[in-house]
Amino acid sequence: MLHVFVRGEADRLEEAALDIAREQKVWLINKLHARQIPAYQKFELTVGDGALEFSAAEITTLFTELLQAASA
């Protein structure tokens, strides 16, 4: 587990994460926490056994989609 900070509004990030979960069956963000840096949100990235099946490129694509959708 590690803390990840992403730039964006919490509600837009949560909505984008839910869309990805519905469409691709991948859960990226469990819960956003109070931000410590202005304009950023924090979440705990937890990696389980199922995540070992993803390549680095696939993970990069998923988080790129998340950030693009949240900023649209």
Rosetta blueprint (number, residue, H / E / L):
1 M L
2 L E
3 H E
4 V E
5 F E
6 V E
7 R E
8 G L
9 E L
10 A H
11 D H
12 R H
13 L H
14 E H
15 E H
16 A H
17 A H
18 L H
19 D H
20 I H
21 A H
22 R H
23 E H
24 Q H
25 K L
26 V L
27 W L
28 L L
29 I L
30 N L
31 K L
32 L E
33 H E
34 A L
35 R L
36 Q L
37 I L
38 P L
39 A L
40 Y E
41 Q E
42 K E
43 F E
44 E E
45 L E
46 T L
47 V L
48 G L
49 D H
50 G H
51 A H
52 L H
53 E H
54 F L
55 S L
56 A H
57 A H
58 E H
59 I H
60 T H
61 T H
62 L H
63 F H
64 T H
65 E H
66 L H
67 L H
68 Q H
69 A H
70 A H
71 S H
72 A L
